[in-house]
Amino acid sequence: TLTFGELLKITETGWEIDLSLPSPWQAATADPRIRNVWQAVFDVDALSQPLRVRNYSPGDRMQPLGMHGRKKIQDIFIDKKIAVTQRRLWPLVLCGKEILWVPGCVRGEAARVTATTQRICWITVNPLPENEKLC
């Protein structure tokens, strides 16, 4: 489980995931698009359950941001050329059963920041597990 304002260390894989404290969002003065694939921003009030992190399981699907329908996580890994040996170790960020984000790959449609968003949180993931290449 991710806790606002804390850093989650997954020692088995070397990943570190940092969830910011909720902060006010002013849509008129800010742009929610993120140019760093290792960061994502979410609408705090659209999160119906606590955020969790788990690894990939065969059959996982998500709705990528801006896409109608769902896509297999396996296909996302193939598109991004993530090595087969890394896939089972890759962190997925979830709210309940919904996959919100595949760090380094694709952001999901759920909890997207919109003009009506009042509060946001940032999630940052370290890009490289210790001593290993991702691709």
N, C-alpha and C positions, 0 to 999 in steps of 0.2 A: 504494500500500500504506500502511495506517495502522500506525504504530509506537506502542507503549505509551509514554505520557508525552510525546508530541510533538504539535505543532500542524501540520496539513497545510493549506497555503494553495493554493487553486486559482485562480491569478491570472487565467486566462481568463474566469472567471465571477464572481470576487469572493468565493466561499465560503471559509470557514475551518472546519476540522473538527478538534476536539480530542479525543484518546483518552487517558483517564486511565491511570495505572499501576494494575495489579491491586491490589485491597485486600480484606481479609477481610470476609466477609458474616455477620452475625449475624441470622438470620431472626426470632429471638424478640424482638429489640429494634428492628427496622426494617421499613419498608413499601416493597416494590419498585415500587409504582405511582408514576409520574412525572406531575406535573401540567403540566409545561412540554413542549410538543410539539417543542421544539428540543433536548431531552435524552432519552437512552435509557440503560438499564442492562442489562448482559448478563452471563450466567454465563460466566466466563473458561474454566472447565474444559470447557464444552460447545462451545467454539469449536474445530473440528477443523483449521482452516487459518487463515492470517493474514487479517486483515480488509482489505478493499479498498474503494475508492470508485470508482464509474464513473457515467456519465450514463445516462439512460433510453434504451432501445431498444424499438421497436415489438415487441409480443409478450411483453414481460417480464411475469412473474407471480410472486406471492408468497402465502404463507399468513399472513393477518393474525392477530394475537394473539387467541386464543379462538375462532377460526373453523375449521370443518372444511372442507377443500377449499382451492382457490386462487382468487385474484382477480387480474384484469389490472391492472397498474399504471396503464394508461390510464383504467380505470374509477375507480380511486382518485383520480387527478388530476381527473376530471370531478366526482366527489363533493365534493372539496375546493375546486372552482372555481379550479384552477391554470390560468393562461392558457396557451394553446397555444404561445405564443412562449417560455414559460419551461420547458416540459416537457423539451426536449432538453438543457437546462442543469442540470436538477435533479439533485442528487447522490443516489445510492443506495448504501447500505452493505451489502456482501456478505461472506459467509464462503464461500469456494469459489464455487460457482455459485448458492448460496441467498441471496436478498435478505432481509436481516435487518431493514432499517429504511428507510422513506422519510421523511426528516426533515420535520417540520412536518405530516405526514399520518398515517402508521400504522406501528406497530411489528409486526414479524413474530413468529411462534410460535417460531422457532428460537432457541436459547440463552437461553430465558426463565429468570428467576430463580425458584427454587422453594425449598421447605423443605430440600432436600438441597444447595443451592448453598453452596460454601465460599468462593469468591473472585468478585468482580465487577469490572467496569470500566464507566466512564461514557463516553458519547460526547456531545459538545455541538457543535452546528452553529450558525454565525451565521445569524440569521433573514432577513437582507436582503442580497442581492447589492448591491454599491455602485451608487448612482445609479439603482436600478430598483425598481419595486413588484412584489410577487409575484403579486397578484391584481387 
